[in-house]
Amino acid sequence: MLEGLDETAAARKALAILAEVELLRWTVPHAFGGARLDGLASDRDVSVRALCAARAELAYRSGMLDVMFVMQGLGSYPIARAGSDALRAEILPRVASGERIAAFALTEPEAGSDLGGIALRAEKRAGAWRLNGVKTFISNAGIASFYTVLARTSGEPGADRDGGKGSLTMFHVPANARGLTATRFEVIGPHPIGELHFDGVEIDDAERLGAVGEGLDVALATLARFRTSVAAAANGFARRALDESIARLKTRKQFSKPLAANQGLRFDLAEMDARLRGAELLVAEAADAVDRGERAVKEVARAKLVATETASWICDRAVQHFGGLGVKKGSVVERLFRDTRALRIYEGTSEIQKLILARELVD
Ligand SMILES: Cc1cc2nc3c(=O)[nH]c(=O)nc-3n(C[C@H](O)[C@H](O)[C@H](O)COP(=O)(O)OP(=O)(O)OC[C@H]3O[C@@H](n4cnc5c(N)ncnc54)[C@H](O)[C@@H]3O)c2cc1C
């Protein structure tokens, strides 16, 4: 379906497929032009259960379909959450239809896990904002129609108390703004990604998302909404790896019997299945709690940590079950092994999930 296409073409084709089957409508709240989905505390929110269901299925089939699906939501949610009515009406229905491509820009060379290090500065002059600085590891860089950007509006990088609370502000920046350039780089999985350079980018105050100084709250609320879906994608990749392993071990013969006749390998399959089911139940628990409007900090951190670490382990076992074929470029399990790795890093690394969970348990 997407094979043989270069990364940009594959990303665009994936988006067109998702738009055609109307899945992108799940990434935008019903109140702002998205699909009507049940069981939500408010129709101004996206359904985490729906995001998770979609991502588990998409990741089972294709990492590119998964990333293009979720970025529409992640990149546009700050607008749904904190944009003006005019901005919501202009952008969000077009995100839901696939006409506009969204991206979410927090990370900088010196600000990854610690957003208090954000140095990209937005200064207000004569009613407009001027942005200067660099963002990196931005999914959809270069193909997005717009970026939701977290910028520093006061204080100094690394000097804030509370990791940037009060000093950062979120903006909607159109990709064609003068002074904004994107350069692409590659990561190990199929993922359109790159760096953004802001060189005196001027935007109107109407592009501000929320109050000045409240950008970190908007960014964290966005992550709180979407983080569980990273875990669901991990489960999708892992389930595919388990299915691939079962099929291979049943058919591949060595020492005159199928590999699946060896107890050691059968134990592997049992453990893969049990760990995956545990991760799926954690995702269901977290998604239900977030959709009910609960705080759910522990549930989300547990689901992200366990599902992404489990998926990496499962995909690694699948590579082992395939022997040499497991590392041959182009094999399904080789792709799954690469696809899953970044999930332990983005939207809060595994270590950050442990810090969050421990804080909830101890403090
Ligand atoms: C494929 C991919 C897509 C991405 N897409 C986006 C995107 O669209 N938008 C965006 O803004 N960003 C994006 N990112 C960036 C991602 O969010 C960051 O990479 C992530 O937050 C980690 O930051 P860092 O890479 O600077 O690592 P660092 O923060 O430098 O961390 C390095 C290591 O140190 C550990 N560490 C850090 N602090 C602590 C601590 N206090 N205690 C213990 N361990 C710690 C981390 O867990 C990690 O293992 C993406 C990254 C990847 C890989």
The ligand as an SDF file (V2000), in Angstrom:
LIG
                    3D

 53 58  0  0  0  0  0  0  0  0999 V2000
   10.4120    9.5850   16.5900 C   0  0  0  0  0  0  0  0  0  0  0  0
   10.2900   10.7720   17.4790 C   0  0  0  0  0  0  0  0  0  0  0  0
    9.2630   11.6840   17.2610 C   0  0  0  0  0  0  0  0  0  0  0  0
    9.1760   12.8370   18.0340 C   0  0  0  0  0  0  0  0  0  0  0  0
    8.1830   13.7540   17.7580 N   0  0  0  0  0  0  0  0  0  0  0  0
    8.1300   14.9080   18.4600 C   0  0  0  0  0  0  0  0  0  0  0  0
    7.1760   15.9270   18.1170 C   0  0  0  0  0  0  0  0  0  0  0  0
    6.3690   15.7640   17.2030 O   0  0  0  0  0  0  0  0  0  0  0  0
    7.1890   17.0870   18.8270 N   0  0  0  0  0  0  0  0  0  0  0  0
    8.0760   17.3170   19.8360 C   0  0  0  0  0  0  0  0  0  0  0  0
    8.0140   18.3780   20.4390 O   0  0  0  0  0  0  0  0  0  0  0  0
    9.0040   16.3770   20.1760 N   0  0  0  0  0  0  0  0  0  0  0  0
    9.0460   15.1900   19.5270 C   0  0  0  0  0  0  0  0  0  0  0  0
    9.9870   14.2340   19.8280 N   0  0  0  0  0  0  0  0  0  0  0  0
   10.9720   14.5190   20.8790 C   0  0  0  0  0  0  0  0  0  0  0  0
   10.7380   13.7230   22.1500 C   0  0  0  0  0  0  0  0  0  0  0  0
    9.5960   14.1610   22.8050 O   0  0  0  0  0  0  0  0  0  0  0  0
   12.0290   13.8380   22.9870 C   0  0  0  0  0  0  0  0  0  0  0  0
   13.0290   13.1060   22.3020 O   0  0  0  0  0  0  0  0  0  0  0  0
   11.8260   13.2940   24.3960 C   0  0  0  0  0  0  0  0  0  0  0  0
   10.9950   14.1410   25.1500 O   0  0  0  0  0  0  0  0  0  0  0  0
   13.1610   13.1260   25.1410 C   0  0  0  0  0  0  0  0  0  0  0  0
   13.9270   14.2890   25.0740 O   0  0  0  0  0  0  0  0  0  0  0  0
   15.4600   14.2160   24.5900 P   0  0  0  0  0  0  0  0  0  0  0  0
   15.5190   13.4580   23.3250 O   0  0  0  0  0  0  0  0  0  0  0  0
   16.0020   15.5810   24.6210 O   0  0  0  0  0  0  0  0  0  0  0  0
   16.1830   13.3220   25.6850 O   0  0  0  0  0  0  0  0  0  0  0  0
   16.7430   13.8270   27.1040 P   0  0  0  0  0  0  0  0  0  0  0  0
   15.7060   14.6090   27.8060 O   0  0  0  0  0  0  0  0  0  0  0  0
   18.0840   14.4320   26.8980 O   0  0  0  0  0  0  0  0  0  0  0  0
   16.9010   12.4390   27.8740 O   0  0  0  0  0  0  0  0  0  0  0  0
   17.9830   11.5330   27.5950 C   0  0  0  0  0  0  0  0  0  0  0  0
   17.8310   10.3370   28.5270 C   0  0  0  0  0  0  0  0  0  0  0  0
   17.9060   10.7740   29.8890 O   0  0  0  0  0  0  0  0  0  0  0  0
   16.7550   10.3490   30.5880 C   0  0  0  0  0  0  0  0  0  0  0  0
   16.3810   11.3670   31.5950 N   0  0  0  0  0  0  0  0  0  0  0  0
   16.1350   12.6790   31.3970 C   0  0  0  0  0  0  0  0  0  0  0  0
   15.8280   13.2830   32.5590 N   0  0  0  0  0  0  0  0  0  0  0  0
   15.8610   12.3190   33.5200 C   0  0  0  0  0  0  0  0  0  0  0  0
   15.6400   12.3020   34.9330 C   0  0  0  0  0  0  0  0  0  0  0  0
   15.2930   13.4050   35.5970 N   0  0  0  0  0  0  0  0  0  0  0  0
   15.7680   11.1350   35.5970 N   0  0  0  0  0  0  0  0  0  0  0  0
   16.1100    9.9940   34.9320 C   0  0  0  0  0  0  0  0  0  0  0  0
   16.3210    9.9440   33.5830 N   0  0  0  0  0  0  0  0  0  0  0  0
   16.1990   11.0850   32.9010 C   0  0  0  0  0  0  0  0  0  0  0  0
   15.6720   10.1940   29.5380 C   0  0  0  0  0  0  0  0  0  0  0  0
   14.6660    9.3080   29.9840 O   0  0  0  0  0  0  0  0  0  0  0  0
   16.4750    9.6310   28.3810 C   0  0  0  0  0  0  0  0  0  0  0  0
   16.6350    8.2510   28.5220 O   0  0  0  0  0  0  0  0  0  0  0  0
   10.0910   13.0590   19.0810 C   0  0  0  0  0  0  0  0  0  0  0  0
   11.1130   12.1360   19.3090 C   0  0  0  0  0  0  0  0  0  0  0  0
   11.2150   11.0090   18.5180 C   0  0  0  0  0  0  0  0  0  0  0  0
   12.3360   10.0260   18.7920 C   0  0  0  0  0  0  0  0  0  0  0  0
  1  2  1  0
  2  3  1  0
  2 52  2  0
  3  4  2  0
  4  5  1  0
  4 50  1  0
  5  6  2  0
  6  7  1  0
  6 13  1  0
  7  8  2  0
  7  9  1  0
  9 10  1  0
 10 11  2  0
 10 12  1  0
 12 13  2  0
 13 14  1  0
 14 15  1  0
 14 50  1  0
 15 16  1  0
 16 17  1  0
 16 18  1  0
 18 19  1  0
 18 20  1  0
 20 21  1  0
 20 22  1  0
 22 23  1  0
 23 24  1  0
 24 25  2  0
 24 26  1  0
 24 27  1  0
 27 28  1  0
 28 29  2  0
 28 30  1  0
 28 31  1  0
 31 32  1  0
 32 33  1  0
 33 34  1  0
 33 48  1  0
 34 35  1  0
 35 36  1  0
 35 46  1  0
 36 37  1  0
 36 45  1  0
 37 38  2  0
 38 39  1  0
 39 40  1  0
 39 45  2  0
 40 41  1  0
 40 42  2  0
 42 43  1  0
 43 44  2  0
 44 45  1  0
 46 47  1  0
 46 48  1  0
 48 49  1  0
 50 51  2  0
 51 52  1  0
 52 53  1  0
M  END
$$$$
